[in-house]
Amino acid sequence: MRVQYDPKADSASLLDPGSKIWNGRKREVLELMGAPAGLQPSGAIRAAYADQKIGAVTSVSVSALHDGEVIAFRLEWQDPSDDASIGDNDSFPDAAALAFPVHEQAPMILMGAPGMPVNAWYWRADDGEKGRHVTAEGLGTSRLLDESLVKVRGQWKAGRRALVISRSMQVGDVPGAAQFAPGEPSRFGVAIWEGSHGERAGIKAFSGNWKDLTIDALPEKGGN
Amino acid sequence: MAERQLAMVMDLNKCIGCQTCTIACKQLWTRDEGMEYMWWNSVNTQPGRGTPKDWEKMGGGFPNKKPDPGRIPTRAEFGDAWEYNHKEVFYGGKGDKTHLQIQGQKPDWGPNWDEDQGAGEYPNSYYFYLPRICNHCTHPACLEACPRNAIEKNAENGIVTVNEDSCRGYRFCMAACPYKKIYFNQVAKVAQKCIFCFPRIEKGVANACARQCPGRVRFVGYRDDQNAPIYKLVDKWKVAIPLHPEYGTEPNVFYVPPLGPARFDEAGDLDESTPRIPTEYLESLFGPAVHDSLAILKAEMEKAREGGKSELMDLLIAYKWKDMFGGFDRDPASIEWVKAESTEG
Protein backbone atom coordinates (compact mmCIF):
# COMPACT_ATOMS: atom_id res chain seq x y z
CA MET A 1 0.00 0.00 0.00
CA ARG A 2 1.23 3.44 -0.94
CA VAL A 3 1.39 6.44 1.37
CA GLN A 4 1.08 9.38 -0.98
CA TYR A 5 2.99 12.56 -0.41
CA ASP A 6 0.86 15.69 -0.60
CA PRO A 7 2.75 18.95 -0.06
CA LYS A 8 -0.54 20.85 0.27
CA ALA A 9 -1.69 18.72 3.17
CA ASP A 10 -1.50 20.02 6.70
CA SER A 11 -2.07 18.13 9.91
CA ALA A 12 -5.60 19.55 10.34
CA SER A 13 -6.88 18.50 6.93
CA LEU A 14 -5.09 15.16 7.16
CA LEU A 15 -6.87 14.45 10.42
CA ASP A 16 -10.33 15.20 9.07
CA PRO A 17 -11.88 12.11 7.44
CA GLY A 18 -14.35 14.43 5.63
CA SER A 19 -11.67 16.76 4.26
CA LYS A 20 -11.48 17.07 0.49
CA ILE A 21 -7.83 16.24 0.71
CA TRP A 22 -8.94 12.61 0.94
CA ASN A 23 -11.23 12.84 -2.10
CA GLY A 24 -10.26 10.65 -5.02
CA ARG A 25 -7.35 9.05 -3.22
CA LYS A 26 -6.67 5.46 -4.06
CA ARG A 27 -8.31 3.20 -1.53
CA GLU A 28 -7.01 -0.23 -0.85
CA VAL A 29 -9.60 -2.71 0.37
CA LEU A 30 -8.18 -5.03 3.00
CA GLU A 31 -10.01 -8.25 3.77
CA LEU A 32 -10.22 -8.84 7.51
CA MET A 33 -10.22 -12.15 9.33
CA GLY A 34 -11.29 -13.02 12.83
CA ALA A 35 -8.53 -13.47 15.39
CA PRO A 36 -8.24 -17.22 16.03
CA ALA A 37 -10.01 -18.35 19.20
CA GLY A 38 -7.22 -20.83 19.91
CA LEU A 39 -4.66 -18.02 20.24
CA GLN A 40 -6.63 -16.10 22.84
CA PRO A 41 -4.58 -15.72 26.00
CA SER A 42 -7.01 -17.19 28.53
CA GLY A 43 -8.91 -20.46 28.83
CA ALA A 44 -12.16 -18.66 29.61
CA ILE A 45 -11.91 -16.60 26.42
CA ARG A 46 -10.97 -19.62 24.33
CA ALA A 47 -13.95 -21.48 25.78
CA ALA A 48 -16.29 -18.54 25.20
CA TYR A 49 -15.34 -18.18 21.56
CA ALA A 50 -14.71 -21.81 20.60
CA ASP A 51 -18.02 -21.92 18.72
CA GLN A 52 -18.61 -18.23 18.27
CA LYS A 53 -17.66 -16.15 15.27
CA ILE A 54 -14.90 -13.62 15.84
CA GLY A 55 -14.48 -10.65 13.54
CA ALA A 56 -17.75 -8.95 12.65
CA VAL A 57 -16.17 -6.46 10.24
CA THR A 58 -14.99 -8.29 7.12
CA SER A 59 -13.24 -5.55 5.17
CA VAL A 60 -11.89 -2.05 5.51
CA SER A 61 -10.83 0.43 2.85
CA VAL A 62 -7.63 2.28 3.62
CA SER A 63 -5.92 5.27 2.08
CA ALA A 64 -2.83 6.99 3.42
CA LEU A 65 -1.11 10.34 3.02
CA HIS A 66 1.85 12.17 4.41
CA ASP A 67 3.06 15.75 4.30
CA GLY A 68 6.67 15.02 5.07
CA GLU A 69 6.05 15.29 8.82
CA VAL A 70 2.77 13.57 9.62
CA ILE A 71 1.53 10.24 8.32
CA ALA A 72 -2.23 9.68 8.28
CA PHE A 73 -4.37 6.66 7.51
CA ARG A 74 -8.02 7.00 6.60
CA LEU A 75 -10.04 3.87 7.37
CA GLU A 76 -13.62 3.36 6.26
CA TRP A 77 -15.84 0.38 6.94
CA GLN A 78 -19.43 -0.75 7.19
CA ASP A 79 -20.54 -0.28 10.75
CA PRO A 80 -24.30 -0.71 11.17
CA SER A 81 -24.31 0.48 14.79
CA ASP A 82 -22.55 3.49 16.27
CA ASP A 83 -21.36 2.02 19.56
CA ALA A 84 -19.80 5.13 20.97
CA SER A 85 -20.17 4.63 24.69
CA ILE A 86 -20.27 2.00 27.38
CA GLY A 87 -23.97 1.92 28.16
CA ASP A 88 -24.04 -1.08 30.45
CA ASN A 89 -21.73 -3.70 31.85
CA ASP A 90 -22.29 -5.92 28.84
CA SER A 91 -21.93 -3.32 26.09
CA PHE A 92 -18.69 -2.39 24.40
CA PRO A 93 -17.55 0.51 22.22
CA ASP A 94 -16.34 0.23 18.63
CA ALA A 95 -12.58 0.45 18.24
CA ALA A 96 -9.88 0.31 15.59
CA ALA A 97 -6.11 0.28 15.48
CA LEU A 98 -3.15 0.33 13.17
CA ALA A 99 -0.20 -1.83 14.01
CA PHE A 100 3.42 -1.59 12.89
CA PRO A 101 6.33 -3.93 13.56
CA VAL A 102 9.04 -2.33 15.65
CA HIS A 103 11.15 -5.47 15.45
CA GLU A 104 11.76 -7.04 12.05
CA GLN A 105 10.46 -10.44 13.21
CA ALA A 106 7.49 -9.25 15.30
CA PRO A 107 4.49 -11.47 14.48
CA MET A 108 1.35 -9.48 13.64
CA ILE A 109 -1.09 -12.25 14.58
CA LEU A 110 0.32 -12.37 18.12
CA MET A 111 0.78 -8.60 18.47
CA GLY A 112 4.50 -9.10 18.76
CA ALA A 113 6.47 -11.44 20.98
CA PRO A 114 8.84 -11.02 23.93
CA GLY A 115 11.69 -8.83 22.72
CA MET A 116 9.88 -8.21 19.42
CA PRO A 117 7.58 -5.28 19.97
CA VAL A 118 4.69 -4.06 17.88
CA ASN A 119 3.54 -0.44 17.94
CA ALA A 120 -0.21 0.17 17.79
CA TRP A 121 -2.17 3.38 17.25
CA TYR A 122 -5.48 2.76 18.88
CA TRP A 123 -8.82 4.50 18.81
CA ARG A 124 -11.84 3.62 20.91
CA ALA A 125 -15.20 5.25 20.34
CA ASP A 126 -15.77 6.17 23.98
CA ASP A 127 -12.43 8.00 24.13
CA GLY A 128 -13.60 10.63 21.63
CA GLU A 129 -10.60 12.07 19.84
CA LYS A 130 -8.00 10.77 22.26
CA GLY A 131 -5.72 8.29 20.49
CA ARG A 132 -3.68 5.77 22.40
CA HIS A 133 -0.08 5.12 21.50
CA VAL A 134 0.60 1.58 22.55
CA THR A 135 3.35 -1.01 22.40
CA ALA A 136 2.95 -4.76 22.82
CA GLU A 137 5.15 -7.82 22.95
CA GLY A 138 2.46 -10.47 22.65
CA LEU A 139 -1.31 -10.79 23.08
CA GLY A 140 -2.50 -9.19 26.28
CA THR A 141 0.73 -7.28 26.88
CA SER A 142 -0.20 -3.93 25.32
CA ARG A 143 1.20 -1.03 27.32
CA LEU A 144 0.27 2.59 26.94
CA LEU A 145 3.16 4.75 25.75
CA ASP A 146 1.25 8.03 25.72
CA GLU A 147 -2.10 9.56 24.89
CA SER A 148 -0.74 12.55 23.01
CA LEU A 149 1.21 11.45 19.94
CA VAL A 150 -1.55 9.58 18.13
CA LYS A 151 -4.29 11.82 16.76
CA VAL A 152 -7.64 10.40 15.78
CA ARG A 153 -10.85 11.75 14.36
CA GLY A 154 -13.85 9.75 13.27
CA GLN A 155 -17.31 10.16 11.88
CA TRP A 156 -20.21 7.75 11.71
CA LYS A 157 -22.94 8.27 9.18
CA ALA A 158 -25.64 6.01 7.83
CA GLY A 159 -23.97 2.76 8.72
CA ARG A 160 -20.46 3.70 7.64
CA ARG A 161 -17.61 4.74 9.84
CA ALA A 162 -14.71 6.84 8.57
CA LEU A 163 -11.72 7.32 10.82
CA VAL A 164 -8.36 8.96 10.46
CA ILE A 165 -5.49 7.84 12.67
CA SER A 166 -2.31 9.88 12.37
CA ARG A 167 1.03 10.46 14.02
CA SER A 168 4.28 12.23 13.35
CA MET A 169 6.48 9.96 11.28
CA GLN A 170 9.35 10.45 13.70
CA VAL A 171 8.69 10.59 17.44
CA GLY A 172 12.18 10.73 18.85
CA ASP A 173 13.45 8.20 21.32
CA VAL A 174 10.30 6.36 22.33
CA PRO A 175 11.12 2.67 22.93
CA GLY A 176 8.41 0.53 21.39
CA ALA A 177 7.37 3.15 18.83
CA ALA A 178 7.73 2.63 15.09
CA GLN A 179 9.56 5.35 13.13
CA PHE A 180 8.88 6.28 9.52
CA ALA A 181 10.72 8.22 6.84
CA PRO A 182 9.76 9.30 3.33
CA GLY A 183 11.10 6.82 0.83
CA GLU A 184 11.64 4.14 3.48
CA PRO A 185 9.55 0.97 3.17
CA SER A 186 7.55 -0.21 6.14
CA ARG A 187 4.76 -2.63 7.00
CA PHE A 188 1.41 -2.29 8.74
CA GLY A 189 -1.78 -4.03 9.79
CA VAL A 190 -5.32 -3.02 10.75
CA ALA A 191 -7.63 -4.32 13.46
CA ILE A 192 -11.29 -3.47 14.04
CA TRP A 193 -13.44 -4.28 17.04
CA GLU A 194 -17.23 -4.28 16.58
CA GLY A 195 -18.65 -3.18 19.91
CA SER A 196 -22.17 -4.46 19.31
CA HIS A 197 -20.70 -7.98 19.02
CA GLY A 198 -18.88 -7.70 22.32
CA GLU A 199 -15.53 -7.46 20.55
CA ARG A 200 -12.68 -6.22 22.72
CA ALA A 201 -9.12 -7.25 23.55
CA GLY A 202 -8.03 -10.14 21.29
CA ILE A 203 -11.59 -10.61 20.03
CA LYS A 204 -11.26 -8.60 16.82
CA ALA A 205 -11.07 -8.63 13.04
CA PHE A 206 -7.61 -8.02 11.63
CA SER A 207 -5.85 -7.83 8.30
CA GLY A 208 -3.76 -10.98 8.56
CA ASN A 209 -0.05 -10.84 8.04
CA TRP A 210 1.80 -7.54 7.70
CA LYS A 211 0.98 -5.50 4.58
CA ASP A 212 3.74 -3.64 2.79
CA LEU A 213 3.77 0.11 3.08
CA THR A 214 5.50 2.30 0.50
CA ILE A 215 5.98 5.82 1.75
CA ASP A 216 6.45 8.36 -1.05
CA ALA A 217 9.85 9.98 -1.02
CA LEU A 218 10.02 13.74 -0.85
CA PRO A 219 10.72 15.39 -4.22
CA GLU A 220 14.33 16.45 -4.83
CA LYS A 221 14.83 19.99 -3.57
CA GLY A 222 15.52 22.65 -6.19
CA GLY A 223 14.98 20.13 -8.89
CA ASN A 224 12.75 22.21 -11.20
CA MET B 1 -0.79 -20.19 44.72
CA ALA B 2 -0.04 -17.83 47.56
CA GLU B 3 2.37 -18.74 50.37
CA ARG B 4 -0.33 -18.02 52.93
CA GLN B 5 -4.01 -17.42 52.51
CA LEU B 6 -6.22 -15.02 54.38
CA ALA B 7 -9.74 -16.31 54.84
CA MET B 8 -13.06 -15.46 56.38
CA VAL B 9 -15.66 -17.60 58.09
CA MET B 10 -19.23 -16.38 58.36
CA ASP B 11 -21.58 -18.07 60.83
CA LEU B 12 -24.98 -18.00 59.16
CA ASN B 13 -26.67 -19.00 62.41
CA LYS B 14 -25.86 -15.56 63.76
CA CYS B 15 -26.46 -13.26 60.80
CA ILE B 16 -29.52 -11.06 61.38
CA GLY B 17 -29.47 -9.41 57.94
CA CYS B 18 -28.92 -5.93 59.36
CA GLN B 19 -26.60 -4.90 56.50
CA THR B 20 -24.17 -3.16 58.84
CA CYS B 21 -21.38 -4.99 56.99
CA THR B 22 -22.76 -3.76 53.68
CA ILE B 23 -22.82 -0.15 54.82
CA ALA B 24 -19.41 -0.40 56.50
CA CYS B 25 -17.97 -1.52 53.17
CA LYS B 26 -19.92 1.05 51.17
CA GLN B 27 -18.76 3.91 53.38
CA LEU B 28 -15.17 2.83 53.25
CA TRP B 29 -14.64 1.72 49.67
CA THR B 30 -17.38 2.45 47.13
CA ARG B 31 -18.28 6.10 47.43
CA ASP B 32 -16.46 7.38 44.34
CA GLU B 33 -18.10 8.27 41.07
CA GLY B 34 -19.03 5.21 39.05
CA MET B 35 -19.30 3.08 42.20
CA GLU B 36 -22.84 4.07 43.11
CA TYR B 37 -24.32 0.68 42.21
CA MET B 38 -21.53 -1.35 43.78
CA TRP B 39 -21.99 -3.48 46.90
CA TRP B 40 -18.72 -5.33 47.34
CA ASN B 41 -20.44 -6.79 50.38
CA SER B 42 -24.03 -7.86 49.96
CA VAL B 43 -26.46 -9.74 52.18
CA ASN B 44 -29.37 -11.57 50.63
CA THR B 45 -32.21 -13.68 51.90
CA GLN B 46 -32.06 -17.37 51.06
CA PRO B 47 -33.85 -19.00 49.41
CA GLY B 48 -33.86 -16.09 47.02
CA ARG B 49 -32.58 -14.85 43.70
CA GLY B 50 -29.63 -13.00 45.21
CA THR B 51 -27.46 -10.21 43.88
CA PRO B 52 -27.08 -9.91 40.97
CA LYS B 53 -30.48 -11.40 40.24
CA ASP B 54 -30.17 -15.17 39.60
CA TRP B 55 -26.38 -14.99 39.75
CA GLU B 56 -26.14 -18.74 40.28
CA LYS B 57 -27.44 -19.23 36.71
CA MET B 58 -24.90 -16.92 35.07
CA GLY B 59 -22.07 -19.41 34.69
CA GLY B 60 -18.35 -18.95 35.11
CA GLY B 61 -15.80 -20.77 37.23
CA PHE B 62 -14.50 -24.25 36.47
CA PRO B 63 -17.40 -26.69 36.61
CA ASN B 64 -16.02 -30.11 35.61
CA LYS B 65 -12.56 -28.55 35.94
CA LYS B 66 -12.91 -26.64 32.67
CA PRO B 67 -13.41 -22.88 32.38
CA ASP B 68 -17.00 -21.92 31.77
CA PRO B 69 -17.20 -18.56 29.99
CA GLY B 70 -20.22 -17.31 31.96
CA ARG B 71 -21.89 -14.01 31.29
CA ILE B 72 -21.62 -10.45 32.50
CA PRO B 73 -24.36 -9.23 34.84
CA THR B 74 -26.02 -5.98 33.79
CA ARG B 75 -26.40 -2.97 36.06
CA ALA B 76 -30.13 -3.68 36.32
CA GLU B 77 -29.42 -7.25 37.44
CA PHE B 78 -27.12 -5.90 40.14
CA GLY B 79 -30.02 -3.70 41.21
CA ASP B 80 -28.45 -0.49 39.89
CA ALA B 81 -28.26 2.74 41.87
CA TRP B 82 -31.61 4.41 42.19
CA GLU B 83 -31.75 8.17 41.89
CA TYR B 84 -33.70 10.08 44.51
CA ASN B 85 -34.97 13.66 44.80
CA HIS B 86 -32.65 14.36 47.73
CA LYS B 87 -32.12 17.99 46.78
CA GLU B 88 -35.81 18.72 46.58
CA VAL B 89 -36.60 17.04 49.89
CA PHE B 90 -33.66 18.32 51.91
CA TYR B 91 -33.05 21.74 50.41
CA GLY B 92 -36.15 22.56 48.35
CA GLY B 93 -37.99 24.41 51.11
CA LYS B 94 -41.13 22.34 50.54
CA GLY B 95 -41.44 21.04 54.09
CA ASP B 96 -43.68 18.01 54.34
CA LYS B 97 -45.26 18.67 50.95
CA THR B 98 -42.69 16.38 49.38
CA HIS B 99 -41.03 13.13 50.29
CA LEU B 100 -38.22 10.94 49.01
CA GLN B 101 -39.13 9.28 45.76
CA ILE B 102 -37.19 7.28 43.23
CA GLN B 103 -36.63 9.34 40.11
CA GLY B 104 -37.07 8.08 36.57
CA GLN B 105 -38.29 4.63 35.71
CA LYS B 106 -39.71 2.64 38.56
CA PRO B 107 -37.23 -0.17 39.30
CA ASP B 108 -38.34 -3.79 39.23
CA TRP B 109 -35.25 -5.14 40.96
CA GLY B 110 -32.80 -4.00 43.58
CA PRO B 111 -29.78 -5.36 45.42
CA ASN B 112 -31.95 -6.70 48.24
CA TRP B 113 -35.32 -6.95 46.48
CA ASP B 114 -36.55 -10.28 47.82
CA GLU B 115 -35.56 -9.61 51.42
CA ASP B 116 -37.24 -11.86 53.98
CA GLN B 117 -39.42 -13.62 51.40
CA GLY B 118 -37.77 -17.00 51.85
CA ALA B 119 -39.76 -20.16 51.27
CA GLY B 120 -41.98 -22.76 52.95
CA GLU B 121 -45.52 -22.63 54.32
CA TYR B 122 -46.65 -21.12 57.60
CA PRO B 123 -45.97 -22.11 60.33
CA ASN B 124 -42.89 -23.73 58.83
CA SER B 125 -41.77 -20.95 56.55
CA TYR B 126 -38.05 -20.33 56.66
CA TYR B 127 -35.24 -18.15 55.47
CA PHE B 128 -31.74 -17.17 56.44
CA TYR B 129 -29.29 -14.50 55.41
CA LEU B 130 -26.29 -15.06 53.19
CA PRO B 131 -23.64 -12.34 53.30
CA ARG B 132 -21.25 -12.42 50.38
CA ILE B 133 -17.95 -10.76 49.49
CA CYS B 134 -15.31 -11.71 46.92
CA ASN B 135 -14.13 -15.19 47.85
CA HIS B 136 -10.45 -14.43 47.16
CA CYS B 137 -10.33 -17.88 45.60
CA THR B 138 -7.31 -20.13 45.59
CA HIS B 139 -8.06 -20.76 41.89
CA PRO B 140 -9.58 -17.43 40.86
CA ALA B 141 -11.55 -17.63 37.62
CA CYS B 142 -11.33 -13.85 37.23
CA LEU B 143 -7.54 -13.91 37.32
CA GLU B 144 -7.36 -16.79 34.91
CA ALA B 145 -9.80 -15.16 32.46
CA CYS B 146 -8.08 -11.79 32.22
CA PRO B 147 -6.12 -11.56 28.97
CA ARG B 148 -3.88 -8.87 30.45
CA ASN B 149 -2.90 -10.43 33.78
CA ALA B 150 -4.47 -7.39 35.39
CA ILE B 151 -5.81 -9.42 38.30
CA GLU B 152 -3.28 -10.33 40.93
CA LYS B 153 -3.28 -12.75 43.81
CA ASN B 154 -0.98 -11.46 46.51
CA ALA B 155 1.75 -14.02 47.09
CA GLU B 156 1.95 -13.34 50.82
CA ASN B 157 -1.70 -13.29 51.81
CA GLY B 158 -3.74 -14.58 48.86
CA ILE B 159 -5.86 -11.43 48.50
CA VAL B 160 -7.11 -11.04 44.93
CA THR B 161 -7.10 -7.51 43.54
CA VAL B 162 -7.58 -5.78 40.20
CA ASN B 163 -4.57 -3.76 39.08
CA GLU B 164 -6.41 -0.73 37.75
CA ASP B 165 -3.35 0.46 35.85
CA SER B 166 -3.32 -2.73 33.80
CA CYS B 167 -7.10 -3.20 33.53
CA ARG B 168 -8.56 -2.08 30.20
CA GLY B 169 -12.15 -2.74 31.18
CA TYR B 170 -12.62 -5.80 28.97
CA ARG B 171 -14.77 -7.48 31.65
CA PHE B 172 -13.87 -11.10 30.94
CA CYS B 173 -13.39 -11.34 34.71
CA MET B 174 -17.01 -10.39 35.33
CA ALA B 175 -18.16 -13.16 33.03
CA ALA B 176 -15.73 -15.69 34.50
CA CYS B 177 -16.39 -15.05 38.21
CA PRO B 178 -19.06 -17.63 39.10
CA TYR B 179 -20.00 -15.67 42.24
CA LYS B 180 -20.59 -12.48 40.20
CA LYS B 181 -18.72 -10.36 42.69
CA ILE B 182 -16.93 -8.08 40.22
CA TYR B 183 -18.36 -4.74 39.15
CA PHE B 184 -17.53 -2.44 36.26
CA ASN B 185 -16.94 1.24 36.94
CA GLN B 186 -18.30 3.14 33.94
CA VAL B 187 -16.46 6.30 34.93
CA ALA B 188 -13.01 4.85 35.63
CA LYS B 189 -13.63 2.18 32.94
CA VAL B 190 -12.10 -0.57 35.04
CA ALA B 191 -13.32 -3.61 36.95
CA GLN B 192 -13.59 -3.18 40.72
CA LYS B 193 -14.21 -5.59 43.55
CA CYS B 194 -13.75 -6.39 47.23
CA ILE B 195 -10.11 -5.94 48.26
CA PHE B 196 -10.45 -7.82 51.57
CA CYS B 197 -9.68 -4.44 53.19
CA PHE B 198 -5.98 -5.04 52.48
CA PRO B 199 -4.91 -1.54 53.59
CA ARG B 200 -6.43 -2.36 56.99
CA ILE B 201 -5.06 -5.91 57.02
CA GLU B 202 -1.57 -4.56 56.32
CA LYS B 203 -1.84 -2.56 59.53
CA GLY B 204 -3.22 -5.41 61.59
CA VAL B 205 -6.86 -4.28 61.41
CA ALA B 206 -9.61 -6.74 60.52
CA ASN B 207 -11.92 -6.08 57.57
CA ALA B 208 -14.54 -3.39 58.10
CA CYS B 209 -17.39 -5.83 57.40
CA ALA B 210 -16.06 -8.16 60.10
CA ARG B 211 -15.23 -5.55 62.72
CA GLN B 212 -18.51 -3.72 62.31
CA CYS B 213 -20.70 -6.83 62.48
CA PRO B 214 -22.96 -6.54 65.55
CA GLY B 215 -23.74 -10.26 65.42
CA ARG B 216 -20.14 -11.47 65.68
CA VAL B 217 -20.72 -13.43 62.49
CA ARG B 218 -17.35 -13.04 60.81
CA PHE B 219 -14.01 -14.57 61.65
CA VAL B 220 -10.85 -13.39 59.89
CA GLY B 221 -7.34 -14.76 59.71
CA TYR B 222 -4.82 -16.96 57.98
CA ARG B 223 -6.03 -20.38 56.90
CA ASP B 224 -2.96 -22.09 58.37
CA ASP B 225 -2.95 -20.38 61.77
CA GLN B 226 -3.72 -23.40 63.90
CA ASN B 227 -4.30 -21.33 67.02
CA ALA B 228 -6.91 -19.11 65.38
CA PRO B 229 -10.61 -19.69 64.68
CA ILE B 230 -10.42 -20.03 60.88
CA TYR B 231 -8.26 -23.14 61.01
CA LYS B 232 -10.30 -24.57 63.84
CA LEU B 233 -13.65 -24.02 62.12
CA VAL B 234 -12.57 -25.03 58.60
CA ASP B 235 -9.93 -27.71 59.09
CA LYS B 236 -10.24 -28.99 62.64
CA TRP B 237 -13.99 -29.01 63.23
CA LYS B 238 -14.96 -29.00 59.53
CA VAL B 239 -18.11 -27.00 60.14
CA ALA B 240 -17.19 -24.04 57.92
CA ILE B 241 -17.57 -24.90 54.24
CA PRO B 242 -17.43 -22.95 50.98
CA LEU B 243 -20.41 -21.77 48.97
CA HIS B 244 -20.88 -23.69 45.72
CA PRO B 245 -17.69 -25.74 45.86
CA GLU B 246 -18.71 -27.25 42.51
CA TYR B 247 -17.76 -23.97 40.83
CA GLY B 248 -14.18 -25.17 41.22
CA THR B 249 -12.50 -21.92 42.27
CA GLU B 250 -11.75 -22.97 45.86
CA PRO B 251 -13.20 -20.02 47.75
CA ASN B 252 -11.53 -18.71 50.89
CA VAL B 253 -14.75 -17.48 52.42
CA PHE B 254 -16.39 -20.27 54.40
CA TYR B 255 -19.83 -20.54 55.94
CA VAL B 256 -21.15 -22.24 59.01
CA PRO B 257 -24.50 -23.46 57.59
CA PRO B 258 -27.75 -22.53 59.34
CA LEU B 259 -29.39 -25.14 61.52
CA GLY B 260 -32.66 -23.24 61.54
CA PRO B 261 -35.43 -23.53 64.09
CA ALA B 262 -37.41 -26.71 64.62
CA ARG B 263 -40.57 -27.51 62.64
CA PHE B 264 -44.07 -27.45 64.04
CA ASP B 265 -46.15 -30.54 63.51
CA GLU B 266 -49.87 -30.52 62.77
CA ALA B 267 -50.68 -30.36 66.46
CA GLY B 268 -48.49 -27.29 66.82
CA ASP B 269 -45.81 -29.17 68.75
CA LEU B 270 -42.11 -28.95 67.95
CA ASP B 271 -40.99 -31.69 65.59
CA GLU B 272 -37.24 -32.25 65.57
CA SER B 273 -37.37 -35.22 63.21
CA THR B 274 -37.00 -33.18 60.02
CA PRO B 275 -35.27 -29.81 59.71
CA ARG B 276 -37.28 -26.75 58.81
CA ILE B 277 -34.68 -25.65 56.28
CA PRO B 278 -34.56 -28.60 53.87
CA THR B 279 -31.10 -30.13 53.93
CA GLU B 280 -31.33 -30.69 50.17
CA TYR B 281 -31.59 -26.94 49.76
CA LEU B 282 -28.50 -26.36 51.89
CA GLU B 283 -26.72 -29.07 49.92
CA SER B 284 -27.56 -27.18 46.71
CA LEU B 285 -25.63 -24.23 48.16
CA PHE B 286 -22.80 -25.83 50.09
CA GLY B 287 -22.43 -29.27 48.56
CA PRO B 288 -22.52 -32.64 50.37
CA ALA B 289 -20.14 -31.44 53.12
CA VAL B 290 -23.12 -29.65 54.64
CA HIS B 291 -24.44 -32.93 56.09
CA ASP B 292 -21.39 -33.51 58.25
CA SER B 293 -21.20 -29.86 59.17
CA LEU B 294 -24.78 -29.81 60.43
CA ALA B 295 -24.33 -33.09 62.27
CA ILE B 296 -21.22 -31.83 64.05
CA LEU B 297 -22.95 -28.57 64.97
CA LYS B 298 -25.94 -30.42 66.39
CA ALA B 299 -23.83 -32.83 68.39
CA GLU B 300 -21.67 -30.11 69.87
CA MET B 301 -24.68 -27.95 70.60
CA GLU B 302 -26.28 -30.88 72.40
CA LYS B 303 -23.11 -31.45 74.38
CA ALA B 304 -23.03 -27.81 75.46
CA ARG B 305 -26.71 -27.91 76.36
CA GLU B 306 -26.06 -30.81 78.67
CA GLY B 307 -23.44 -28.79 80.43
CA GLY B 308 -20.42 -30.20 78.62
CA LYS B 309 -17.51 -28.19 77.37
CA SER B 310 -17.47 -27.61 73.59
CA GLU B 311 -14.53 -25.83 72.00
CA LEU B 312 -16.63 -25.46 68.83
CA MET B 313 -19.57 -23.81 70.59
CA ASP B 314 -17.22 -21.52 72.50
CA LEU B 315 -15.59 -20.51 69.24
CA LEU B 316 -18.91 -19.83 67.52
CA ILE B 317 -20.31 -17.91 70.46
CA ALA B 318 -17.19 -15.74 70.23
CA TYR B 319 -17.08 -14.71 73.87
CA LYS B 320 -14.09 -12.52 73.16
CA TRP B 321 -14.77 -10.34 70.16
CA LYS B 322 -11.13 -9.72 69.37
CA ASP B 323 -10.40 -13.43 69.29
CA MET B 324 -12.38 -13.60 66.05
CA PHE B 325 -9.77 -11.75 64.06
CA GLY B 326 -6.77 -14.07 64.06
CA GLY B 327 -4.43 -11.41 65.38
CA PHE B 328 -5.81 -8.66 63.12
CA ASP B 329 -7.34 -7.02 66.15
CA ARG B 330 -5.76 -3.58 66.16
CA ASP B 331 -8.13 -0.69 66.76
CA PRO B 332 -8.33 1.36 63.51
CA ALA B 333 -8.82 4.50 65.61
CA SER B 334 -5.27 4.04 66.91
CA ILE B 335 -3.85 4.52 63.41
CA GLU B 336 -3.31 7.75 61.56
CA TRP B 337 -4.76 6.94 58.16
CA VAL B 338 -3.46 8.80 55.14
CA LYS B 339 -5.80 9.08 52.17
CA ALA B 340 -4.13 7.69 49.07
CA GLU B 341 -3.40 10.26 46.44
CA SER B 342 -5.54 9.96 43.35
CA THR B 343 -3.80 8.36 40.41
CA GLU B 344 -5.75 10.69 38.10
CA GLY B 345 -3.65 13.56 36.77
Interface residues (C-beta under 8 A of the other chain):
Chain A: Q40 P41 S42 G43 A44 I45 R46 A47 A48 I86 D88 N89 D90 D126 L139 G140 T141 S142 R200 A201 G202
Chain B: G60 K66 P67 D68 P69 G70 R71 I72 P73 T74 R75 A76 F78 A141 E144 A145 C146 P147 R148 N149 R168 G169 Y170 R171 F172 M174 A175 A176 Y183 F184 Q186 K189
